[in-house]
Amino acid sequence: MNPAERYAAFVTDHSKLIIAVLLVLTVLIGSAAGNVDSGLTIANFEGDSTEAEKYDALQQNFTTEGENTTVVQVVVRDENVLSKESLLETLRFQQAVTNESAVNATLRERRPTVGLSNIVATTAVRQSADGNGSEQSASNMSPSATPSLRTQISQLESMSEREVEATVERVLAPDSDVRGPVDPYALLTTDYEQGSTTATGRVTYVFQDTSDATGDDLPQDVVDAQLEMRDLSASELQSAESFVFGAGIVDAESTQATGESFAIISPIALLLILVVLGVAYRDIVDVALGLVGVALVLTWMAGFMGWAGIGVTQILIAVPFLLIGLSIDYALHVVMRYREAQLDDSGATPREAMRRGLTGVVIAIGAATFTTSVGFLSNAVSPLESIREFGIVSAAGIVAAFLVFGALLPALKLEVDGLLRRIGFSRRSPAFGRGGIAGTVLSVGADIARRAPYVVIGVAVLLSVAGGAAAADIDTSLDRTDFLPRDSPDWMDSLPGPFQPSDYELRANAEYLDENFAQSNDQSRAEFLIEGPVTDPATLERIADGKAHASNTSSAVKLADGSLQATGPLETIESVAATNETVAAVVDEADTDGDGVPDENLTAVYDAVYAADSEAAEATIHRDDGEYRALRLSVGVSGGADTRTITEEMREVATTIEEASDLTVTATGQPIVEELVQRGLLTTLVQGFLITFGVIVAFLTLIFWLRYRTLTLGAVVMAPVLLSQAWLFGTMYLAGIAFTPETAIIAAIGIGIGVDYAIHIGERFLEEYQGGDHIASLRRTVRGTGGALLASAVTTAAGFGVLVFALVPSLQRFGFVTSVAIGYAFLASILVLPSLLAVWALRTDYVGADANTDAAA
């Protein structure tokens, strides 16, 4: 007996032992499933580029006010958000926030809330205390001595509408020197007209302490406080439209939307899967056994994650879908080959039929398991933890699928069928695809292979070339808002109460913020690390030139007054000089040309700034052992800007600063690091795909040589997989789906399933073809194995395709790309591969393994 026969004999002869051992293993491995962190997180990608290293250095060497804090943005929008009523409402909201103990406990100690209403009210308090209302008294306002919220509210309540408007006018006057904790223009929409006393939108910042956070996750009390702030805004901010936006709210609503999506879609997907499996099996017991097997595979996967300490991320959501698809496919092949063996030999006992069926399919399942698991396991060497975890969990799950459906299911089916036969139930059923409409449809590939194989191959290659060409133009940008849940479509309002989803405005709110405000978070800043002789007289002039260049870029953000949103040594020097006469004198002396930028004796300027306000200086000027080592310039960029554009434009700004000097200027920051990580990741994934294809071709070549003495069929069998991937990329281009790490990983599922389909067709063809009529062999192949493939493809594609109705865009893309990938993999295997096999049989004069073995003997 050959290895396949020996394996099948062992499984069928020791079915009770197989069942006992694998069920015990399931309990042991699955016992750790409860240890899996089920809190869905967005996988973070970190790279090791020069820009990433400089970004880390910048964070270590410069201090910023936002360290160990998270910012919540409270947005108010109306015809005029600068009215007395609107400003008072925001102050009362802040007071409600600080009075709520659960929220107050999470706020930072120093100035937890900052908004235009605070600046206006504080200015009014200062003027009232001065007694003369002069603008000079307002200009002397000290940010460190901010009046209490109660005082601010009382002050505005005591003022008339006209007095409040006059104070707003003073604060926002183009030549105003009223100073607050932030630039007042940064708190208004960018379409604000300078000098106006009306505006359509403004933002208030609430700062929470995150010093107790572990890793990238916010503490739960911080998340709960943000959700409470959202509820408070609904009750306190009633005169205008408002919303609260924060990282905790994003995580909470994204997780909720994912759960609601699955609550809506899962019943539909399950119903579709049951209907298709019911049509394919026409036996409720076989359907139940298949679903039990799927549940066991997922249990093994969850248990492995628990033992390995791997939590759930958005990327890992793809793994169960991959395993469900492979599990359904494996189950169908095992059961259908068993039924075929019963049909071909009516006198065979169930164990003999299962032995023959398992012998015919175990090599294909084993080869598919090895190739797909190796392909995914190749990600284990990735420098990115999320990708490593994806590859490892996928490989472990694929091996579990083989054990369950290559050993447990055959043994379990024998025992269950035996029990049912003993109580009088017939267990003989026809194999799907051997006859009827399905058989006729499946025969199309063989019929075309007989009549026009070269036409089929030519069309397939032509479409692949077009898809490959389109792939070169696929968008590779990463839009953060594209991961946020959308509001549900109108038709979901007609669903029964428990299934009706919540209203989600998260994406719309994020887009409004990106389009209308100068954001101040890490995702909306480009950072410049300026190293070298930073005390050179021309250094600050060069930085001024760089800022001028940045002002002319499409990605940089300008404030409502038209100025660039930037923080750097020039801003620090100007800010400190405005409140310290000694610094102002040093700066004036160092500015020889009167343009406001010191151009000599910079060491003295830096020394004076450090002496007057070391905290402000440390944010933009790095001093080590008394020597000035580096400067930091931060430029605001649009949250909706393309990261590729940001990277290219900010690198040009860095070149402007660095040009013709001894300085080393690196453009970095979160958007740039993400762009470079994405580029590197996509390159790694593409290279990994190519390496995987090479390894799989080599493995199949070895298998086919050992079993059938042919060296060329491995490449032939893999060709449709490569072609279908090109079709997938072309479809993504036409659908406007970007090629990102997310979709690249999803596309890998298409490779895994495509390899599985192709191996089954190739292996079955060689088994059927022993010389003679290769078309007849192809017809038997596509009507036998093709039936299982058809049922598997329709089941998985339909089941996952319903994800296009999810509320989360990433799930929608996953459903679409996965279902298309499965559909193309099936079509390539059932239509293109038969023509390739027909041409291969004619060109190689292959006469079958038995004939080759006899000739060699």
Secondary structure, DSSP 8 states (H G I E B T S, - for coil): --HHHHHHHHHHHTHHHHHHHHHHHHHHHHTTGGGS--S-B-------SHHHHHHHHHHHH---TTTTEEEEEEEEESS-TTSHHHHHHHHHHHHHHHHSHHHHTTB-SS--EE-HHHHHHHHHHHHHHHSS--HHHHHT--GGG---HHHHHHHHHTS-HHHHHHHHHHHH-TT-----SS-GGGGB-TT--TT-S--SEEEEEEEEE-TT--TTS--HHHHHHHHHHHHHHHHH--SSEEEEE-HHHHHHHHHHHHHHHHHHHHHHHHHHHHHHHHHHH--HHHHHHHHHHHHHHHHHHHHHHHHHT---BTTTTHHHHHHHHHHHHHHHHHHHHHHHHHHH-TT--HHHHHHHHHHHHHHHHHHHHHHHHHHHHGGGG-SSHHHHHHHHHHHHHHHHHHHIIIIIHHHHHHHHHHHHHHTT-------TTSSHHHHHHHTHHHHHHHH-HHHHHHHHHHHHHHHHHHHTT------GGGGS-----GGGGGS-GGG------HHHHHHHHHHHS---SGGGEEEEEEES-TTSTTHHHHHHHHHHHHHTSSSB-B-TTS-B-EESHHHHHHHHHHH-HHHHHHHHHH-SSSSSS--S-HHHHHHHHHHH-HHHHTTTEEEETTEEEEEEEEEEB-TTS-HHHHHHHHHHHHHHHHTTSS-EEEEESHHHHHHHHHHHHHHHHHHHHHHHHHHHHHHHHHHHHHHH--SSHHHHHHHHHHHHHHHHHHHHHHHT----HHHHHHHHHHHHHHHHHHHHHHHHHHHH-SSS-HHHHHHHHHHHHHHHHHHHHHHHHHHHHGGGG-SSHHHHHHHHHHHHHHHHHHHIIIIIHHHHHHHHHHHHT---HHHHHHHH-
